[in-house]
Amino acid sequence: MLHRAAYAHLGLPWRYEAIEVAEGGLDAFLAGLDATWRGLSLTMPLKERAALLADDRSALVDATGAANTLLLEPGRLSAHNTDVAGIVAALSEVGARRASAATVLGGGSTAASAVAALSRLAGDVVVCVRTPTRAERLLAVAAAVGVRLSIEPWERAGEHLRAPIVVATTPPGAADALADEVPRAPGALLDVVYDPWPTRLAQAWAEAGGVVRSGLDLLVHQAVGQVQLMTGRPVPVGVLRAALDRGPR
């Protein structure tokens, strides 16, 4: 819906469809694309594999190991990450442009993009995960983007909700229990879930007076970046927000 609205605004007779591709089937899928294809948007669990398959990678893809965008050029495949800019933009909209510290909930590919984004907004970043050893690769991400990072067990996540900026990258329901640990005066929360919405954490955060952004805000901003990459032309974020407000057609 977002991309179609962008193409209509730009006067391009392009198509954009949703296609289910299993993680193990991405190689074969890419091999079967012809010259009519310009690019692909990728969601989990394809982001890491997409980064590995590309001939060229942006600096952010190299840093995070995750690509949410692939561009098809004659004989070459380039990988990009617009999630990082999308996270920064979604938080900046609510005034979260600079903070002493930030917290990331979760340790997957979206968490890697969140760490890279928060390097532009915060001095120190804490990542809270259920299995700390599985998140150690985020230390390399932090080193690549120049931010101080520490990894904490999930049992201490409630303490770190006091950070001025919190980004929840966990699947639906995974952070529900933290709703009971939201501080009295929370800062800004970006919860990348958008269905179902609101999450228990997001609802408790808003009820406590905190500012909340959802995965839809991230989706809009990362799509703006994808459209720019795929078409070579900018599209106003308002065009995509209006499409979101209208809903499916």
Residue pairs with C-beta under 8 A, 6 or more apart in sequence:
1 243
1 244
1 247
1 248
1 249
2 219
2 220
2 223
2 240
2 243
2 244
3 14
3 16
3 41
3 223
3 226
3 227
4 16
4 243
5 239
5 240
5 242
5 243
6 223
6 224
6 227
6 231
6 235
6 239
6 240
7 13
7 14
7 16
7 227
7 231
9 235
9 236
9 239
10 227
10 231
10 233
10 235
12 231
14 38
14 231
19 29
21 29
21 46
23 45
23 46
23 49
26 46
26 49
26 50
26 53
27 49
27 53
30 53
30 70
30 77
33 72
35 74
37 72
38 71
38 72
38 230
38 231
39 69
39 70
39 71
39 72
39 226
39 229
39 230
40 50
40 69
40 70
40 72
41 68
41 69
41 223
41 226
42 50
42 67
42 68
42 69
42 70
43 68
44 108
44 109
44 110
47 66
47 67
47 68
47 109
48 65
48 66
48 109
50 67
50 68
50 70
50 79
51 57
51 61
51 64
51 65
51 66
51 67
51 79
53 77
53 79
54 61
54 67
54 70
54 77
54 78
54 79
55 76
55 77
55 78
56 76
56 77
56 78
56 79
57 67
57 78
57 79
58 78
58 79
58 80
58 81
60 80
60 81
60 84
60 113
60 116
61 67
61 79
61 80
61 81
62 144
63 116
63 141
63 144
63 145
64 81
64 84
64 109
64 112
64 113
64 115
64 116
64 141
65 109
65 112
65 137
65 141
66 81
66 83
66 109
66 110
66 112
66 113
67 79
67 80
67 81
68 80
68 81
68 82
68 83
68 113
68 222
68 226
69 79
69 80
69 81
69 82
69 225
69 226
69 229
69 230
70 77
70 78
70 79
70 80
71 77
71 78
71 80
71 229
71 230
80 225
80 226
80 229
81 113
81 116
82 221
82 222
82 223
82 224
82 225
82 226
82 229
83 110
83 113
83 117
83 218
83 222
84 113
84 116
84 117
85 117
85 221
85 222
85 225
86 218
86 219
86 220
86 221
86 222
86 223
86 224
86 225
87 113
87 114
87 117
87 118
87 167
87 190
87 218
87 221
88 117
88 120
88 121
89 221
89 224
89 237
90 190
90 213
90 217
90 218
90 220
90 221
91 97
91 117
91 121
91 165
91 167
91 188
91 190
91 213
93 213
93 217
94 188
94 211
94 213
95 188
95 211
96 121
96 164
96 165
96 187
96 188
96 211
97 121
98 121
98 122
99 121
99 122
99 123
99 163
99 164
99 165
99 187
100 122
100 123
100 124
100 164
101 122
101 123
101 124
101 125
101 126
101 163
101 164
101 165
102 118
102 121
102 122
102 124
102 125
102 126
102 163
102 164
102 165
102 166
102 167
103 125
103 126
103 127
103 128
103 157
103 160
103 161
103 163
103 165
103 166
103 167
104 111
104 114
104 115
104 118
104 125
104 126
104 127
104 128
104 166
104 167
104 169
105 111
105 128
105 157
105 166
105 167
105 168
105 169
105 170
105 175
105 178
106 127
106 128
106 129
106 168
106 169
106 170
106 174
107 127
107 129
107 131
107 134
107 135
107 138
107 151
108 169
110 169
110 192
111 127
111 129
111 135
111 138
111 167
111 169
112 137
112 138
112 141
114 167
114 169
115 125
115 127
115 138
115 141
115 142
115 145
115 147
115 149
116 141
116 144
116 145
117 167
118 125
118 147
118 165
118 167
119 125
119 142
119 145
119 146
119 147
121 165
122 147
122 163
122 164
122 165
123 147
123 148
124 147
124 148
124 149
124 150
125 142
125 147
125 148
125 149
125 150
126 149
126 150
126 151
126 152
126 160
126 163
127 135
127 138
127 149
127 150
127 151
127 152
128 151
128 152
128 153
128 154
128 156
128 157
128 160
129 135
129 151
129 152
129 153
129 154
130 153
130 154
132 151
132 152
132 153
135 151
136 151
138 149
138 151
139 149
139 151
141 149
142 148
142 149
152 160
157 175
157 178
157 181
158 178
158 181
160 166
161 178
161 181
161 182
161 183
161 186
162 183
162 186
163 187
164 187
164 188
165 187
165 188
165 190
166 186
166 187
166 188
166 189
166 190
167 189
167 190
167 192
168 175
168 189
168 190
168 191
168 192
168 193
168 199
168 201
169 192
170 193
171 193
172 193
172 195
172 196
172 199
173 199
175 191
175 199
175 200
175 201
176 199
176 200
176 201
178 201
179 200
179 201
179 203
179 204
179 205
180 204
182 201
182 204
182 205
182 208
182 210
183 208
184 208
185 208
185 209
185 210
186 205
186 208
186 209
186 210
187 210
187 211
188 210
188 211
188 212
188 213
189 201
189 202
189 205
189 210
189 211
189 212
189 213
190 212
190 213
190 214
190 217
190 218
191 198
191 199
191 201
191 202
191 212
191 213
191 214
191 215
192 214
192 215
192 218
193 199
193 202
193 214
193 215
194 214
194 215
194 216
194 219
195 215
197 214
197 215
197 216
198 206
198 212
198 214
202 212
202 214
205 212
206 212
216 244
220 237
220 240
220 241
220 244
221 237
223 240
224 234
224 235
224 237
224 240
227 233
227 234
227 235
228 234
228 235
